[in-house]
Amino acid sequence: MRLNRRSFLKWSLGAAAASAPHLLARSDAPKTQSLDQAVEQSGCLVDSTLCIGCRKCEEACNRKNKLLRPDVPFTDTTVFRSERRPSGKALTVVNEYAGPPSPDQSGAKQTYVKVQCLHCLTPSCVSACIVGAMTKAKDGSVVYNPKICLGCRYCLVACPFQIPAFEYENALTPRVRKCEFCADYAAGTGADPACAASCPTEALVFGKRTALLTLARDRLAKRPDRYVDHVYGEKEVGGTSWLYLTGRPAGEVGMLDLPQSAPAHLTESIQHGIFRYGLIPLSLYGALGGLMWFNQRSARTPALPSDSEPGEGQEDHRE
C-alpha cells in the first residue's frame, strides 16, 4: 500500500479520534474518596489533654516498622526542646508546647501533641502520584508501594501537612516514608495500630471514623471547659482519618490552619480539563507535524535522471 499525503492525514486523524474516548475515560477515573464514601473508614482520635509525653507511641511505631533505634532512648525528654517532624527514621513524633493544655488544668505547663500522617479522605499525595505508588486502601489508610515509585517526590510537595519524608541518605533504593496506619492491623484483625495499643492514658482511641466523631462531640458537650470546641481533622482539607481534640487553639500546638476543601479536588479538575479539552488540538497538531515530516522527507528524495538531452543553456558534463 502506497502512503500518500492524503491517506497519511486521514490515517493520523482517524487514529487520534479513535484514541480520544479511551484517554478521556481514563482521565475521569476518580483517585480519591468523598466524605460520603468514607463512612466505614478506620480512624484514630487523639485527645491531647490526656497525652503525657511518654513517647510510648514513638517506641511502638519504631518496633512495628523495624526502624533503626534512635541514638537517645525514648525516655529522653530533651527531644522536646525543638519541634520535630516525622522522618524516615521516625514515622511519628510527639512535640511539647508550653502552657496549660486546658482551662481546668492551670497547674500544668505543657501540651503534648502526636504528629504523623493524617490519612486524608481525599489525599493529595495519592492524587499527585503519577504511577499509583500512593494508594488509599478500603479501610482508609494511605499506603505506599516502593516497588513502583519513581522517586519524583510529588507526594512530598502535594501533602498539605508536610508529612512524607524521602530517604535522601539512601542512594541506591530511596523510599518515601510515612505512617501507613499499621495497615495490616487495621484491616479486619480487630487490633489497634501499634501507637494506639501502647498509649497508657488512652489518649489515642482507634475505631471507625464515624464513631470517633460521635465520641469527640460527646466529650466536647460534656466538658466545654476542657476543650476548644473544634474537632481538628473533621473538615480540614476534606477531612482526615486522624482526628484531634485540644485544650488550646490548634494553631498554638503546631496544627496548620487549612481550608475545608481538599487540594486534590482543584488539581484533579484542572488535570481533567486539560486532558478533556486539550487532547483533540494536540492530536491535530501531532498529525500536522507528521505531515510536515512526510513533506520534508519527500523533498529530500532525489529526482530520477531524465532520458532527454541537456536543455539549452545547460552544461553537458558527459565525456
C-alpha positions in Angstrom: 0.0 0.0 0.0 1.4 3.3 -1.0 1.1 6.1 1.6 0.5 9.5 0.0 -0.2 12.8 1.8 -4.0 12.4 1.8 -4.1 8.9 3.1 -1.5 9.8 5.8 -3.6 12.7 7.0 -6.7 10.6 7.1 -4.9 7.8 9.0 -3.5 10.3 11.6 -6.8 12.0 12.3 -8.6 8.7 12.4 -6.2 7.3 15.0 -6.5 10.4 17.1 -10.3 10.2 17.1 -10.3 6.6 18.0 -8.0 7.0 20.9 -9.7 10.1 22.4 -12.7 8.3 24.1 -10.3 5.8 25.8 -8.0 8.5 27.1 -10.8 10.7 28.3 -12.3 7.8 30.2 -9.0 7.2 32.0 -8.6 10.9 32.9 -12.1 10.9 34.6 -11.3 7.9 36.8 -11.5 9.0 40.5 -8.4 8.7 42.6 -9.9 9.8 45.9 -12.8 9.3 48.2 -15.5 11.7 49.3 -16.9 12.1 52.9 -19.9 10.0 51.9 -17.7 7.2 50.7 -15.7 7.2 53.9 -18.4 6.1 56.4 -16.8 2.8 57.2 -13.2 4.0 57.2 -11.0 3.5 60.3 -9.6 6.4 62.2 -7.9 7.5 65.4 -9.0 10.1 67.9 -6.1 12.0 69.6 -7.1 13.7 72.9 -4.1 16.0 73.5 -5.4 16.8 77.0 -4.7 13.2 78.0 -1.2 12.9 76.4 1.6 12.9 79.0 4.5 13.0 76.5 5.8 9.5 77.5 6.7 8.7 73.8 5.5 5.1 74.1 3.7 5.6 70.8 7.1 6.5 69.2 8.7 3.4 70.6 5.9 1.1 69.5 6.0 2.6 66.0 9.7 2.1 65.8 9.4 -1.5 66.7 6.4 -2.2 64.5 8.1 -0.8 61.4 11.5 -2.2 62.2 13.2 1.2 62.1 16.7 1.9 63.4 16.8 2.6 67.1 17.5 6.3 67.8 20.7 7.5 69.4 18.9 8.6 72.5 16.4 6.4 74.4 12.6 7.1 74.1 12.6 8.1 77.7 14.8 11.1 76.9 12.8 14.3 77.2 15.4 16.6 75.8 13.9 15.9 72.3 11.1 18.3 73.3 13.5 21.3 73.2 12.7 21.7 69.5 9.7 21.0 67.4 10.1 17.8 65.3 8.6 16.5 62.1 8.2 12.8 61.1 11.1 11.4 59.0 12.3 8.2 57.5 13.7 7.2 60.9 10.7 8.3 62.9 7.2 7.9 61.3 5.5 9.5 64.3 6.8 12.1 66.8 5.4 13.8 69.9 6.0 17.5 70.4 5.8 19.6 73.6 4.2 23.1 73.7 4.5 25.3 76.7 1.4 26.5 78.5 -1.6 24.8 80.2 -3.4 22.3 77.9 -6.9 23.3 79.1 -8.5 25.9 81.4 -9.2 23.5 84.2 -5.5 22.3 84.3 -3.8 25.6 85.2 -1.1 23.8 87.1 0.2 22.0 84.0 2.9 23.6 82.0 2.9 21.6 78.7 0.7 20.3 76.0 1.9 17.2 74.1 0.7 16.5 70.5 1.4 13.4 68.4 2.3 14.0 64.7 2.0 11.5 61.9 0.3 11.1 58.5 -3.3 12.0 59.0 -4.6 9.7 56.2 -6.8 12.3 54.4 -10.1 11.2 53.0 -9.1 12.9 49.8 -5.3 12.5 49.9 -3.3 14.9 47.8 -0.3 12.6 47.8 -2.5 9.9 46.0 -3.7 12.4 43.5 -0.2 13.7 42.8 1.4 10.3 42.3 1.7 9.6 38.6 2.4 5.9 38.9 0.0 4.9 41.7 2.7 4.2 44.3 0.5 6.0 46.8 -3.0 4.5 47.1 -5.9 4.7 49.5 -7.0 1.3 51.0 -10.6 0.4 51.7 -10.0 0.8 55.5 -9.0 4.4 55.0 -5.2 4.0 55.3 -3.0 5.7 52.7 -0.3 3.2 51.8 2.9 3.3 49.7 4.4 0.8 47.2 8.1 1.4 46.9 8.4 -1.2 44.0 6.7 1.2 41.5 7.8 4.5 43.0 9.8 6.7 40.5 11.2 8.9 43.3 9.7 12.0 41.8 8.7 13.2 45.3 5.5 14.9 44.0 3.8 13.5 47.1 6.1 15.5 49.3 5.1 18.7 47.6 1.4 17.9 47.5 0.9 17.0 51.2 -0.8 19.9 52.9 0.5 18.6 56.3 4.2 18.3 55.1 4.4 14.7 56.3 6.1 12.4 53.7 9.8 12.1 54.0 12.3 11.0 51.4 15.4 8.8 52.2 18.0 11.1 50.7 20.7 9.2 52.6 19.8 6.0 50.7 21.4 6.5 47.4 20.5 3.1 45.8 17.0 2.4 46.9 15.5 5.5 48.4 11.9 5.4 49.6 9.2 7.8 50.6 8.5 7.1 54.3 5.4 7.9 56.4 2.9 6.4 58.8 0.8 3.8 57.0 -1.7 3.3 59.9 -0.2 -0.2 60.5 -2.5 -1.2 57.6 -2.3 -4.9 58.5 -3.5 -4.1 62.0 -6.4 -2.0 60.8 -7.6 -4.3 58.0 -10.1 -6.5 59.8 -7.9 -8.0 62.6 -9.6 -6.2 65.4 -6.3 -5.0 66.8 -5.3 -1.3 67.3 -2.4 0.2 65.5 0.8 -0.1 67.4 0.8 3.5 68.7 -2.7 3.4 70.0 -2.2 0.0 71.6 0.8 1.3 73.5 -0.8 4.5 74.9 -1.0 4.2 78.7 -3.5 7.1 79.1 -5.8 6.2 76.2 -5.1 9.5 74.6 -5.3 7.5 71.3 -8.6 5.8 70.5 -8.8 3.7 67.4 -12.1 2.8 65.7 -14.5 3.7 62.9 -14.2 7.4 61.9 -18.0 8.0 62.3 -17.9 6.5 65.9 -14.9 8.6 66.8 -16.6 11.8 65.7 -19.5 10.9 67.9 -17.2 10.3 70.8 -15.4 13.6 70.2 -18.6 15.6 70.1 -19.8 13.9 73.3 -16.6 14.9 75.1 -16.9 18.5 73.8 -20.5 18.6 75.1 -19.7 17.2 78.5 -16.5 19.2 79.1 -16.7 22.5 77.3 -14.3 23.9 80.0 -11.7 21.3 79.0 -11.7 21.5 75.2 -11.7 24.0 72.4 -14.9 23.5 70.6 -13.4 22.1 67.4 -12.6 18.6 66.1 -9.4 19.1 64.1 -9.5 16.9 61.0 -13.3 16.6 60.7 -13.4 19.0 57.8 -9.8 20.2 57.2 -8.7 19.5 53.6 -11.8 17.5 53.1 -11.5 15.5 56.3 -8.8 13.2 57.7 -8.9 9.8 59.4 -6.9 11.1 62.4 -9.0 13.5 64.5 -7.8 15.8 67.3 -9.3 17.3 70.4 -7.2 20.1 72.0 -7.5 22.3 75.1 -5.9 25.2 73.2 -6.4 26.7 69.7 -5.0 24.3 67.2 -2.5 27.0 65.9 -0.9 27.1 69.3 0.0 23.4 69.3 1.6 23.1 65.8 -1.5 22.4 63.8 -1.9 24.2 60.5 -4.8 26.4 59.6 -6.1 24.8 56.4 -9.2 25.2 54.3 -12.0 22.7 54.3 -11.8 21.9 50.6 -9.3 19.2 49.6 -6.5 20.5 47.3 -6.9 17.3 45.2 -10.3 18.5 44.1 -8.8 21.6 42.4 -5.8 19.9 40.9 -7.8 17.0 39.5 -10.3 19.3 38.0 -7.5 21.1 36.2 -5.9 17.9 35.1 -9.2 16.6 33.7 -9.9 19.8 32.0 -6.5 19.8 30.2 -6.9 16.2 29.1 -10.5 16.6 28.1 -10.2 19.8 26.0 -6.6 19.7 25.1 -6.5 16.2 23.6 -8.1 16.9 20.2 -5.9 20.0 19.4 -2.8 18.1 20.5 -3.7 15.2 18.3 -4.3 17.5 15.3 -1.0 19.3 15.9 0.6 15.9 16.0 -1.0 14.9 12.7 0.1 18.2 11.1 3.6 17.7 12.5 3.7 14.2 10.9 2.5 15.7 7.6 5.3 18.2 7.7 7.8 15.4 8.3 6.4 13.5 5.4 6.7 16.5 3.1 10.2 17.2 4.1 11.1 13.6 3.6 9.7 13.7 0.1 11.5 16.9 -0.7 14.8 15.3 0.3 14.3 12.3 -2.1 16.5 12.8 -5.3 14.6 13.0 -8.6 15.1 10.3 -11.2 17.5 11.2 -14.1 15.8 12.3 -17.3 16.4 10.5 -20.7 16.4 13.7 -22.6 19.4 15.6 -23.7 20.5 18.6 -21.6 18.5 21.6 -22.4 19.7 24.8 -24.0 21.9 26.8 -21.7 22.7 23.7 -19.5 26.3 22.4 -19.3 26.9 19.0 -20.6 29.2 17.1 -18.2 29.2 13.9 -20.3 32.6 12.9 -21.5 
